[in-house]
Every structure is written in C-alpha cells, then in structure tokens.
C-alpha cells in the first residue's frame, strides 16, 4: 500500500507540474465559475489532479493546452469534430460569413439550403433548426404530443437526451417502469407521463403495446453513447412495427450517430425509418446547432404545413410553440452548409473508411488488454468507442480495477493523449502515426501502473518472475 501511495504522490507531482496553469485557472475562478465538468467523477484519491485541461488552440487531430503541451485529441469536442479541428473547408465558410456579419432577425441566407441538404442525406421530409441538441429533443417531444394528442412517452434506460427536465429520468424500480427524476430540482409531476423501459429487451415491446393508446412517442438513442456494444437492429425494427401499428411517433436521437455511422445516420444503418430525428454535433462543424427533422405530419406542427402563393392555400395545420433568438444563427448555418456539402461530395466512403479504422484500432486494444489480463473490454459503433465492461480479476475487485482505469486516463493525459473515461472518437484527421502513438502510450501507462501494483500483472509475467 505504501508503494502505491508513494507512486501516486510522485505521479501527481509530475502531472500537476506539467499542467500547472490549468490547475491554477480552475482554482482562481472556482468561486465565480460554476462548472460541473470540473467535478465530474470526482475522486478524493485524485483530488489534486481534479481539474480540466485548458485548451488554447487546436488543429487536425491535435490540441495544445495553456501550458503549451500537445495532445492527440480523442474527445473530439464530445463527438463534434468528425473531420478533426478547424478543417479548412469549415474555416473558409466561417471566415466568409464573418466578413458579411451575422444579421439576426431577417431570414438566414442558408437556412433553406441547409434544410434541403439534410433532407437529401437523411431522407426526411422537413427540417427545423434550433440552437442545441437538448432544445431539439425537447421540441421533438412537444410536436409528437401535439400531433398525436397523447401525453405519455417512453424513454429507455441508459440513454441520454440532454438536460431537459422531461428526459432526466430513471425507472422507479426494475419492476416499476414509472419515471422518477434523476436529478434534484426536476419535479416528479414533470416526469409523471414518462415510462422508462429496458433498451433492447423485447419484453419492453409488450409493455409499449399495453400502453399504446396513451403513448405519443418513443424516444430512442439508437446506439447509446454509453453502451456502443448494444446495437439492437432486430429490436429497433420490431419497435418500428409496433409504433407504426399504434400511430406512436418514433423519435431517433441521432446527436452522436447522425452523419457519423452513415450519411443517413442510424436510420440508414439499421434500415429503420423514424418519424422524427434530432441531430447536432457533427452537422454544426464545431458551432452550436440542433436539428429537428421528420415526416410532414409531425413537422407541420412547427409552421402550419405547406402552402403556396397565388392560390387559396394557407398554413392549415394547428401549430405548437417553437422559437429561439439564436435559432438559424448565420455562423451555425454557414458551418452546417459546408459540412453537409462536404458529406454529400464524399459519400458513404468517408464513414466506411473511418468506421473500419476505428474497428481495427479497437481490435488491437482488446487484444492487448486480453494479453495483459486486464478486465477492460472496449467496443465501438463507427468512430465512437467506449469501455463495454470494466470488471475485476482474481487479484483485484471491480472497484480497484475502476480506480486503476481512472488513473490510466490521467497517465494518458500526462503522455499527451486527451480523452475521457466514457465515449471517445476517432476523426478523419487522425493519422496512422497518431494511432500508433496512442497504442504506445497505453502500453507504457499500463506497464507503469503494473509496476506500481495498481493494475494487475498478468499471470504469465508472474510465472516468469
């Protein structure tokens, strides 16, 4: 134990010295700046290293922090930067828009073109534009309820749909799927019309059938960013049949999967046509945006539906409320237009090549972890990857292994690999050399932690000793 504590102390000193300005900034502004990312996964053991790295500039697959340290970035803006940081085609589009200014009030110049491109790539009929993914999901639920005249919705356990009160829920118990707030400040009455079911479990379909006449929508993260190993194609296809038969809106939350796994997103990948889909992240090219896309029967609730000049037509569909000062911001739309045009030009080959490279990378990682008897199993869905499991071994329990994995993350940061413990991403900017450097840093870090007896030493190495 003393050996481990000495190692932790020495490593922490080295880590803090290398990133001292980031730590100083966190401390200097803590009294005025309330930032949950500073304390995410707070662990008293690592308290002195519990501060975010402050980024100063970024290009391609790299980020440089406030202390001048270079990192190969695997966070990629939490999934935003499919093409790496500051790609030239987005940079040019933003510079051109900045020179023109960004008039807010008149219709945005590229709004219609962006909507048309999204429809072309996704197969959806109509599009509305918001500021964030949370707003897009909130709007999708509202228009589903408005169109169906029903109140209840279904959300699946393990999914994440932003920080809207109506989606911050957990199931009451494993046997009682009535939703309870998952965060303080969310009122129980606010989630009284939400059911939380088990994702991928066909028994959930039977529960949906039981409540079908009450349900306005089923909200799905097709592949959950926290569980990329769960890719339930047959379940989704069966869910589509159930929702169609009962006129329940099927909403795909494609914030992460949209434009990543395929130009048409998870809908194209799983061959499931949703009624409404929400997008963000990649499509904004690094600038905030949220997209609500779907069938006209639902999207008409935004503006009253199709009508023409020169005849007696008019917006005849009853609408619900949708607004936002910065919706259709010219900078966001300039970036989105550039991204969508680029994706259209590149075609599905872009995603196919990146998906293949990521799968090969994960295969190498898993082979190494298995050879080292480490209780870590990685999984990927396209260019998203995350731990599928972290367990214990004969010489360590799950809690100890989890602490070792947390410390492994700090070691990788120290060696110039920027990542988080959950989902991470490869981009088209990552090179073969980047991947080799990542693998080398992982192996070096594991070796260091094994020597300090923080990670278990594989049995074959113990035998040799």
C-alpha positions, 0 to 999 in steps of 0.5 A: 500500500505504501508503494502505491501511495508513494507512486501516486504522490510522485505521479501527481507531482509530475502531472500537476507540474506539467499542467500547472496553469490549468490547475491554477485557472480552475482554482482562481475562478472556482468561486465565480465559475460554476462548472460541473465538468470540473467535478465530474467523477470526482475522486478524493484519491485524485483530488489534486489532479481534479481539474480540466485541461485548458485548451488554447488552440487546436488543429487536425487531430491535435490540441495544445493546452495553456501550458503549451503541451500537445495532445492527440485529441480523442474527445473530439469536442464530445463527438463534434469534430468528425473531420478533426479541428478547424478543417479548412473547408469549415474555416473558409465558410466561417471566415466568409460569413464573418466578413458579411456579419451575422444579421439576426432577425431577417431570414438566414441566407442558408437556412433553406439550403441547409434544410434541403441538404439534410433532407437529401442525406437523411431522407426526411421530409422537413427540417427545423433548426434550433440552437442545441441538441437538448432544445431539439429533443425537447421540441421533438417531444412537444410536436409528437404530443401535439400531433398525436394528442397523447401525453405519455412517452417512453424513454429507455434506460441508459440513454441520454437526451440532454438536460431537459427536465422531461428526459432526466429520468430513471425507472422507479424500480426494475419492476416499476417502469414509472419515471422518477427524476434523476436529478434534484430540482426536476419535479416528479409531476414533470416526469409523471407521463414518462415510462422508462423501459429496458433498451433492447429487451423485447419484453419492453415491446409488450409493455409499449403495446399495453400502453399504446393508446396513451403513448405519443412517442418513443424516444430512442438513442439508437446506439447509446453513447454509453453502451456502443456494444448494444446495437439492437437492429432486430429490436429497433425494427420490431419497435418500428412495427409496433409504433407504426401499428399504434400511430406512436411517433418514433423519435431517433436521437441521432446527436452522436450517430447522425452523419457519423455511422452513415450519411443517413445516420442510424436510420440508414444503418439499421434500415429503420425509418423514424418519424422524427430525428434530432441531430447536432454535433457533427452537422454544426462543424464545431458551432452550436446547432440542433436539428429537428427533422421528420415526416410532414405530419409531425413537422407541420406542427412547427409552421402550419404545413405547406402552402403556396402563393397565388392560390387559396392555400394557407398554413392549415395545420394547428401549430405548437410553440417553437422559437429561439433568438439564436435559432438559424444563427448565420455562423451555425448555418454557414458551418452546417452548409459546408459540412453537409456539402462536404458529406454529400461530395464524399459519400458513404466512403468517408464513414466506411473508411473511418468506421473500419479504422476505428474497428481495427484500432479497437481490435488491437486494444482488446487484444492487448488488454486480453494479453495483459489480463486486464478486465477492460473490454472496449467496443465501438459503433463507427468512430465512437468507442467506449469501455463495454465492461470494466470488471475485476480479476482474481487479484483485484475487485471491480472497484480497484480495477475502476480506480486503476482505469481512472488513473490510466486516463490521467497517465494518458493525459500526462503522455499527451493523449486527451480523452475521457473515461466514457465515449471517445472518437476517432476523426478523419484527421487522425493519422496512422502515426497518431494511432500508433502513438496512442497504442504506445502510450497505453502500453507504457501507462499500463506497464507503469501502473503494473509496476506500481501494483495498481493494475494487475500483472498478468499471470504469465509475467508472474510465472516468469518472475 
